[in-house]
Amino acid sequence: MNNPSGRVSRAIRHTGLLAGAAVAMVSWVTHLARADTPPQVGDLRPTVPAQPYGPAAGAQDQISKAFEEARATGRKVLLDFGGNWCPDCRILSGLMEDPAVAPWIARHFVVAMINVERMNTNLEFLTQRGLHIEAVPTVLILTAQGKLLNADGLTALGDARSMSSQAVIDLLASWDART
């Protein structure tokens, strides 16, 4: 039997299901797009940790593990060369660890905090690439294969305390967008 009202009823049900799926898809895509945009934090004042950099020993292992994880996850490597005595280093660290920022950082970067003490230790990674520390923090953004993406801004965060939190995030996002 060909019941026209049954076919119409099924078509309406299917249309409703398709419309519901389309709304769910748009919602999910919007969520993903928001998740990949840098957080909007304005003049956020993060908690500043006293000692964000661990012991100076083991820096090469930290760097190697960061690259291994980046290759496994498709993220970039963020190497932060600094010292616990440096206010700009501590402010940058606090911002990257802030709950409003940390999830975005974790989705985009594998972070290694390298203690250079008074800019006199753990410099091998830099010197092997012909780079030197002129100020801290010195931040390198690299692909998982080791390509340096921010050679033009290694010390751009050296005055993090005078930058807005949003300016720091926007700078990191601009480096992240490079390939």
Secondary structure as UniProt FT lines:
FT   HELIX           4..36
FT   TURN            42..43
FT   TURN            57..58
FT   HELIX           59..73
FT   STRAND          76..82
FT   TURN            84..85
FT   HELIX           87..97
FT   TURN            99..101
FT   HELIX           102..108
FT   STRAND          109..115
FT   TURN            117..120
FT   HELIX           124..128
FT   TURN            129..130
FT   STRAND          138..142
FT   TURN            144..145
FT   HELIX           151..153
FT   TURN            154..159
FT   HELIX           160..162
FT   HELIX           165..176
//
